[in-house]
């Protein structure tokens, strides 16, 4: 029976793949103007306010995660930023020439992409992957989470409406049949040409183990330093805005705040002015008992409001709290507040000075979140550069609301994305914000150039001189 079930799953997925390949073989002959029209069409499927509201409402009702107004804004802003990034970008034919090297680079599609998407962002994340895949003349098949499968089906339906409008094959964008099951998701990973995965560590690991080229993302557990040069009121306002956005569904939301001693009390006051509620030791323990059940984050509190979390945890008098704050000293499995919380719960560390703050952040990342990102509120370039030079992180976000900035913003230069590569530190193949370039193959034409062959003297003279050696010694 098991082998029959496996065979049936293979056939179901193979049928989707064949439809995708048929569509992609047509699409790969589109020129840049045609491709950009298809990208614009797919983008309109969510930028259209009626569609965005419909999808956002479904996402909230089906997953029970996040905040309606924030998701609406996220879907719009992330897609608008992505379309800005893609406007004018070359992804068809010759995309670069280097005459001095005799090199011409040509963009080619990867083929059929399989995309694993999470329940935390069941609209913005798949749209991001769909649009990036289409920019590279690929087909894409979405594998949603069980809670996100209905909204995924509607999303694909809306994209199909726009693809028909511009005369493009609708099978360029598909999804696994509903109800989604794990066997089909894993089979999809095996049959596509490229897997792009955002979500749980288990999903990312399965992608890497599938035998198919894969691009996954690492775990978030963002620590942020506030040093004595920070604009405290500005930092507090930005931290609050980021921490409570969509009830902290983003892996880029601040999880720990490391504040240097000289401004600690002033910073706490500023956070309390932003409706942050600092818990005492007894309240902290009570919250902990409800945040984690059997060592795992409770589904009752993930991506819920601070008010709801306080209510579930039996903490009265916190109906006006924007975020719940707890003080911590330790890091590691015995200190769960040092881990990712996926909720508007903020852990506070008091550091003696910047060196101590740096050490605390390093320990947090070594425990969880290595490679993802670190924030700092500071006007001290030495401090900022030290994080960039010495901390195991792929992004250093300076004086910004972290969850808005990490995945690209209109006031920074990072690509708009909902998938943060964490490099080898986070067990990933890329250190970048996943973007359209990761959905391309590149062919290089190489012609001869004037010979440029060095002599050993050109390469070793300084070395020989420094160590008093030479070619004949």
C-alpha positions as CSV (number, residue, x, y, z in Angstrom):
1,X,0.0,0.0,0.0
2,X,2.8,2.4,0.9
3,X,4.4,1.9,-2.5
4,X,1.1,2.5,-4.3
5,X,0.6,5.7,-2.3
6,X,4.2,6.8,-3.2
7,X,3.6,6.1,-6.9
8,X,0.3,8.0,-6.9
9,X,2.0,11.0,-5.3
10,X,4.8,10.9,-7.9
11,X,2.2,10.9,-10.7
12,X,0.3,13.8,-9.2
13,X,3.4,15.9,-8.9
14,X,4.7,14.8,-12.3
15,X,1.5,16.0,-14.0
16,X,2.0,19.5,-12.4
17,X,5.6,19.5,-13.5
18,X,4.7,18.6,-17.1
19,X,2.2,21.4,-17.3
20,X,4.7,23.8,-15.9
21,X,7.4,22.7,-18.3
22,X,5.1,23.0,-21.3
23,X,4.2,26.6,-20.2
24,X,7.9,27.4,-19.5
25,X,9.1,26.2,-22.9
26,X,6.8,28.9,-24.4
27,X,7.7,31.5,-21.9
28,X,11.4,31.2,-22.3
29,X,11.1,32.6,-25.8
30,X,9.6,35.9,-24.5
31,X,11.7,39.0,-24.9
32,X,12.5,41.4,-22.0
33,X,9.5,43.7,-22.8
34,X,7.1,40.7,-22.8
35,X,8.6,39.3,-19.6
36,X,8.3,42.7,-17.8
37,X,4.6,42.9,-18.8
38,X,4.1,39.4,-17.3
39,X,5.8,40.6,-14.1
40,X,3.7,43.7,-14.0
41,X,0.6,41.6,-14.5
42,X,1.4,39.3,-11.6
43,X,2.2,42.3,-9.4
44,X,-1.1,43.9,-10.2
45,X,-2.8,40.8,-8.9
46,X,-1.9,41.9,-5.3
47,X,-1.3,45.7,-5.7
48,X,-5.0,45.8,-6.8
49,X,-6.6,46.9,-3.5
50,X,-9.7,44.6,-3.8
51,X,-7.5,41.6,-4.3
52,X,-5.2,42.5,-1.4
53,X,-8.1,42.9,1.0
54,X,-9.6,39.6,-0.1
55,X,-6.3,37.7,0.3
56,X,-5.5,39.4,3.6
57,X,-8.9,38.6,5.1
58,X,-8.5,35.0,4.1
59,X,-5.0,34.8,5.5
60,X,-6.1,36.2,8.9
61,X,-9.2,33.9,9.1
62,X,-7.4,30.8,8.0
63,X,-4.1,31.1,9.9
64,X,-5.2,33.1,13.0
65,X,-1.8,34.8,12.7
66,X,-0.9,38.5,12.5
67,X,-2.8,41.7,12.2
68,X,-5.2,42.6,9.2
69,X,-4.1,46.2,8.7
70,X,-0.4,45.4,9.0
71,X,-0.6,42.4,6.6
72,X,-2.5,44.6,4.1
73,X,0.3,47.1,4.3
74,X,3.0,44.4,4.1
75,X,1.5,42.8,1.0
76,X,1.3,46.1,-0.7
77,X,4.7,47.6,0.4
78,X,6.7,44.4,-0.2
79,X,5.3,44.0,-3.7
80,X,5.6,47.6,-4.6
81,X,9.3,47.6,-3.5
82,X,10.0,44.4,-5.4
83,X,8.4,45.8,-8.6
84,X,10.6,48.9,-8.2
85,X,13.7,46.7,-7.9
86,X,12.8,44.7,-11.0
87,X,11.9,47.7,-13.2
88,X,14.6,48.0,-15.8
89,X,16.6,45.0,-14.5
90,X,17.9,42.8,-17.3
91,X,16.9,39.1,-17.1
92,X,16.7,38.1,-20.7
93,X,19.5,37.7,-23.2
94,X,22.7,39.7,-22.8
95,X,22.8,41.2,-19.3
96,X,26.4,42.3,-19.0
97,X,29.5,42.7,-21.2
98,X,33.1,43.0,-20.1
99,X,35.2,43.8,-23.2
100,X,38.5,43.9,-21.2
101,X,37.9,40.4,-20.1
102,X,36.3,39.1,-23.4
103,X,33.2,38.1,-21.4
104,X,29.5,38.3,-22.3
105,X,27.0,37.2,-19.7
106,X,23.6,35.9,-20.8
107,X,20.6,35.3,-18.5
108,X,18.9,31.9,-18.8
109,X,15.9,30.5,-16.9
110,X,16.4,27.7,-14.3
111,X,13.2,26.0,-15.5
112,X,10.5,24.9,-13.0
113,X,10.9,26.3,-9.5
114,X,9.3,24.7,-6.4
115,X,8.5,27.2,-3.6
116,X,7.8,26.3,0.0
117,X,6.0,29.1,1.8
118,X,5.1,29.6,5.4
119,X,1.8,30.3,7.2
120,X,3.2,33.4,8.8
121,X,3.2,35.3,5.5
122,X,0.9,33.3,3.2
123,X,0.4,36.1,0.7
124,X,3.5,38.4,0.6
125,X,6.0,35.5,0.5
126,X,4.5,33.5,-2.3
127,X,3.9,36.6,-4.4
128,X,7.5,37.6,-3.9
129,X,8.6,34.2,-5.2
130,X,6.2,34.1,-8.1
131,X,7.2,37.5,-9.3
132,X,11.0,36.8,-9.0
133,X,10.5,33.4,-10.8
134,X,8.6,35.0,-13.6
135,X,11.2,37.7,-14.0
136,X,13.7,34.9,-14.9
137,X,11.3,33.3,-17.4
138,X,10.6,30.3,-15.1
139,X,7.5,28.4,-14.1
140,X,6.8,28.1,-10.4
141,X,4.7,25.6,-8.3
142,X,3.8,26.7,-4.7
143,X,3.8,24.4,-1.8
144,X,1.8,26.2,0.9
145,X,1.4,25.3,4.6
146,X,-1.8,23.5,5.5
147,X,-3.2,26.7,7.1
148,X,-2.2,28.8,4.1
149,X,-3.5,26.5,1.4
150,X,-6.9,28.1,0.7
151,X,-5.4,31.6,0.4
152,X,-2.7,30.2,-1.9
153,X,-5.3,28.7,-4.2
154,X,-7.1,32.1,-4.4
155,X,-3.7,33.9,-4.9
156,X,-2.9,31.6,-7.9
157,X,-6.4,32.1,-9.3
158,X,-6.0,35.9,-9.2
159,X,-2.5,35.6,-10.9
160,X,-4.1,33.4,-13.6
161,X,-6.6,36.2,-14.3
162,X,-3.8,38.6,-15.0
163,X,-1.8,36.1,-17.0
164,X,-4.8,35.5,-19.3
165,X,-5.1,39.3,-19.7
166,X,-1.6,39.5,-21.2
167,X,-1.8,36.2,-23.1
168,X,0.7,34.3,-21.0
169,X,0.4,30.6,-20.2
170,X,-1.5,30.3,-16.9
171,X,0.4,27.1,-16.0
172,X,3.5,29.2,-15.4
173,X,2.1,29.6,-11.8
174,X,0.5,26.6,-10.0
175,X,0.1,25.2,-6.5
176,X,-0.1,21.7,-5.0
177,X,-3.6,20.3,-4.9
178,X,-5.7,21.0,-1.8
179,X,-5.6,19.5,0.7
180,X,-1.8,19.9,0.8
181,X,0.1,17.0,2.3
182,X,3.8,16.5,3.3
183,X,4.4,13.7,0.8
184,X,3.5,15.8,-2.2
185,X,5.6,18.7,-0.9
186,X,8.6,16.4,-0.5
187,X,8.0,14.9,-3.9
188,X,7.8,18.4,-5.5
189,X,11.2,19.1,-4.0
190,X,12.6,16.1,-5.9
191,X,11.1,16.8,-9.3
192,X,11.6,20.5,-9.8
193,X,14.8,22.2,-11.1
194,X,15.2,24.5,-8.1
195,X,13.7,24.7,-4.6
196,X,13.3,28.1,-2.8
197,X,12.2,27.6,0.8
198,X,11.1,30.0,3.5
199,X,9.7,28.7,6.7
200,X,10.6,26.2,9.4
201,X,14.1,24.8,9.8
202,X,12.6,21.3,9.0
203,X,11.3,22.5,5.7
204,X,14.6,24.2,4.8
205,X,16.5,21.0,5.8
206,X,14.2,18.8,3.7
207,X,14.9,21.0,0.7
208,X,18.6,20.7,1.1
209,X,18.3,17.0,1.5
210,X,16.1,16.5,-1.5
211,X,18.9,16.2,-4.0
212,X,17.6,19.2,-5.9
213,X,19.5,22.5,-6.0
214,X,18.0,24.5,-3.2
215,X,18.1,28.0,-1.7
216,X,16.9,28.1,1.9
217,X,16.9,30.7,4.7
218,X,18.1,30.6,8.3
219,X,16.4,31.2,11.6
220,X,15.8,34.7,12.8
221,X,16.4,35.8,16.4
222,X,17.3,39.4,16.0
223,X,19.4,41.1,18.7
224,X,19.7,44.9,18.6
225,X,22.2,47.1,20.5
226,X,21.4,50.5,21.8
227,X,24.7,52.3,22.7
228,X,25.3,55.6,24.5
229,X,25.4,57.6,21.2
230,X,21.9,56.6,20.2
231,X,18.9,59.0,19.7
232,X,16.9,57.3,22.5
233,X,13.4,58.5,21.7
234,X,13.9,57.8,18.0
235,X,15.3,54.3,18.8
236,X,12.4,53.5,21.1
237,X,9.8,54.6,18.5
238,X,11.4,52.5,15.7
239,X,11.8,49.4,17.9
240,X,8.1,49.6,18.9
241,X,6.9,50.1,15.3
242,X,9.0,47.1,14.2
243,X,8.3,44.8,17.2
244,X,4.5,45.1,17.0
245,X,4.1,45.1,13.2
246,X,1.9,42.2,12.2
247,X,2.2,40.9,15.7
248,X,5.9,40.1,15.1
249,X,5.3,37.4,12.4
250,X,8.5,38.6,10.7
251,X,11.7,36.7,11.4
252,X,13.3,40.2,11.3
253,X,11.4,41.5,14.3
254,X,13.6,42.5,17.3
255,X,13.8,39.6,19.8
256,X,16.5,41.0,22.2
257,X,17.5,44.5,23.1
258,X,21.0,44.9,24.5
259,X,21.3,48.3,26.1
260,X,24.5,49.8,27.6
261,X,24.3,50.7,31.3
262,X,24.8,54.4,31.0
263,X,21.5,54.9,29.1
264,X,19.6,51.8,30.3
265,X,17.1,53.5,32.6
266,X,16.5,56.3,30.1
267,X,15.9,53.7,27.3
268,X,13.5,51.8,29.5
269,X,11.6,55.0,30.2
270,X,11.5,55.7,26.4
271,X,10.1,52.2,25.7
272,X,7.5,52.6,28.4
273,X,6.5,55.9,26.8
274,X,5.9,53.7,23.6
275,X,3.5,51.6,25.7
276,X,6.0,48.9,26.4
277,X,5.2,47.1,29.7
278,X,8.1,45.9,31.8
279,X,7.2,42.7,33.7
280,X,8.4,41.9,37.2
281,X,10.1,38.6,38.0
282,X,6.8,36.9,39.0
283,X,5.0,38.1,35.8
284,X,8.0,37.1,33.7
285,X,7.8,33.5,35.0
286,X,4.0,33.4,34.5
287,X,4.4,34.6,30.9
288,X,7.2,32.0,30.3
289,X,4.8,29.3,31.4
290,X,2.4,30.2,28.7
291,X,4.8,31.2,25.9
292,X,6.4,27.8,25.8
293,X,4.7,24.5,26.2
294,X,6.9,21.4,26.3
295,X,9.8,23.4,25.0
296,X,8.0,24.8,22.0
297,X,6.3,28.2,21.4
298,X,2.6,27.9,22.1
299,X,0.2,28.3,19.1
300,X,-2.0,30.3,21.5
301,X,0.5,33.1,21.6
302,X,2.4,33.1,18.3
303,X,1.8,36.3,16.4
304,X,-0.9,37.5,18.8
305,X,-1.2,41.0,20.2
306,X,0.4,41.9,23.6
307,X,-3.0,42.3,25.0
308,X,-4.1,38.8,23.9
309,X,-0.9,37.3,25.2
310,X,-1.3,39.0,28.6
311,X,-4.9,37.7,28.7
312,X,-3.9,34.1,27.9
313,X,-1.1,34.3,30.4
314,X,-3.4,35.6,33.2
315,X,-1.6,39.0,33.5
316,X,-4.2,41.6,34.3
317,X,-4.1,45.3,33.6
318,X,-2.1,45.2,30.4
319,X,-4.9,46.0,27.9
320,X,-3.0,49.2,26.7
321,X,0.4,47.5,26.3
322,X,1.9,47.5,22.8
323,X,4.7,45.0,23.8
324,X,5.7,43.0,26.9
325,X,9.2,43.4,28.1
326,X,11.3,41.1,30.3
327,X,14.8,41.6,31.7
328,X,17.2,38.7,31.2
329,X,20.9,38.0,32.0
330,X,21.6,34.6,30.5
331,X,21.7,33.1,27.1
332,X,20.9,29.5,25.9
333,X,18.4,26.7,26.3
334,X,18.0,27.4,30.1
335,X,17.0,31.0,29.2
336,X,14.1,30.7,26.7
337,X,13.7,34.4,26.5
338,X,17.0,34.5,24.6
339,X,15.3,32.6,21.8
340,X,13.0,33.7,19.0
341,X,9.5,34.5,20.3
342,X,7.4,35.4,17.2
343,X,5.3,37.7,19.3
344,X,5.5,41.2,20.7
345,X,7.6,40.1,23.6
346,X,11.0,41.9,23.9
347,X,13.9,40.6,26.0
348,X,16.1,43.3,27.6
349,X,19.8,42.8,28.5
350,X,21.8,45.4,30.4
351,X,25.4,45.6,29.2
352,X,28.3,47.3,31.1
353,X,29.6,49.0,27.9
354,X,29.7,48.3,24.1
355,X,32.3,45.5,24.5
356,X,29.9,43.7,26.8
357,X,27.0,44.4,24.6
358,X,28.9,42.9,21.6
359,X,29.7,39.8,23.7
360,X,26.0,39.3,24.7
361,X,24.9,39.6,21.0
362,X,27.6,37.2,19.9
363,X,26.3,34.7,22.5
364,X,22.7,35.1,21.4
365,X,23.6,34.5,17.8
366,X,25.7,31.4,18.6
367,X,22.6,30.1,20.4
368,X,20.1,31.0,17.7
369,X,19.9,33.3,14.7
370,X,23.5,33.1,13.5
371,X,24.0,34.8,10.1
372,X,20.6,36.5,9.9
373,X,20.9,40.1,11.1
374,X,21.9,42.4,13.9
375,X,20.5,45.9,14.6
376,X,22.2,48.8,16.2
377,X,21.0,52.3,17.3
378,X,24.2,54.3,17.3
379,X,26.1,57.2,15.8
380,X,29.4,55.7,16.6
381,X,30.9,54.4,13.3
382,X,33.5,52.3,15.1
383,X,30.8,50.3,16.9
384,X,28.9,49.9,13.7
385,X,31.9,48.7,11.7
386,X,33.0,46.3,14.5
387,X,29.7,44.5,14.2
388,X,30.1,44.3,10.4
389,X,33.7,43.1,10.6
390,X,33.5,40.7,13.6
391,X,29.9,39.5,14.2
392,X,28.6,36.4,12.4
393,X,25.8,38.2,10.6
394,X,24.9,38.9,7.0
395,X,23.1,42.2,7.7
396,X,23.8,45.1,10.1
397,X,20.8,47.4,10.3
398,X,21.7,50.9,11.5
399,X,19.2,53.3,13.2
400,X,16.2,51.7,11.5
401,X,13.0,49.8,12.4
402,X,14.5,46.3,11.9
403,X,11.6,44.3,10.4
404,X,10.9,47.1,7.8
405,X,14.6,47.5,6.9
406,X,16.0,44.0,6.8
407,X,13.9,42.8,3.8
408,X,14.5,46.0,1.8
409,X,13.1,49.4,2.4
410,X,12.5,52.6,0.3
411,X,15.2,54.3,2.3
412,X,18.0,51.6,2.2
413,X,19.6,49.7,-0.6
414,X,18.8,46.1,0.3
415,X,16.7,44.2,-2.2
416,X,13.0,43.8,-1.2
417,X,12.5,40.2,-0.1
418,X,10.8,38.1,2.5
419,X,13.6,35.5,2.5
420,X,16.8,36.2,4.3
421,X,19.8,34.1,3.3
422,X,22.1,33.6,6.3
423,X,25.3,32.3,4.6
424,X,27.3,29.4,6.0
425,X,26.7,30.8,9.5
426,X,23.0,29.9,9.2
427,X,23.5,26.8,7.1
428,X,22.4,28.5,3.9
429,X,23.9,28.6,0.4
430,X,23.4,32.4,0.1
431,X,24.2,35.4,2.3
432,X,21.8,37.7,0.4
433,X,18.2,38.8,0.5
434,X,16.8,36.2,-2.0
435,X,16.1,38.1,-5.2
436,X,15.5,37.6,-8.9
437,X,19.2,36.8,-9.6
438,X,18.9,33.6,-7.6
439,X,16.2,32.4,-10.1
440,X,18.6,32.7,-13.1
441,X,21.2,30.6,-14.7
442,X,24.1,32.6,-16.3
443,X,25.8,31.6,-19.5
444,X,29.2,33.2,-20.2
445,X,30.7,33.6,-23.6
446,X,34.5,33.9,-23.4
447,X,36.7,35.3,-26.2
448,X,40.4,35.6,-26.3
449,X,42.0,38.8,-25.0
450,X,45.6,40.0,-25.1
451,X,47.7,37.6,-23.0
452,X,48.0,38.7,-19.4
453,X,50.4,36.2,-17.8
454,X,52.5,37.4,-14.8
455,X,56.0,36.4,-14.0
456,X,57.0,34.9,-10.7
457,X,58.9,38.2,-10.1
458,X,55.6,40.1,-10.5
459,X,53.9,38.0,-7.9
460,X,56.6,37.2,-5.3
461,X,59.1,40.2,-5.2
462,X,57.6,41.7,-2.0
463,X,57.4,38.3,-0.3
464,X,61.0,37.4,-1.2
465,X,62.1,40.8,0.1
466,X,60.2,40.5,3.4
467,X,61.5,37.1,4.3
468,X,65.0,37.5,2.7
469,X,64.5,34.6,0.2
470,X,64.5,34.3,-3.5
471,X,63.9,32.0,-6.4
472,X,67.4,30.5,-6.1
473,X,67.7,30.3,-2.3
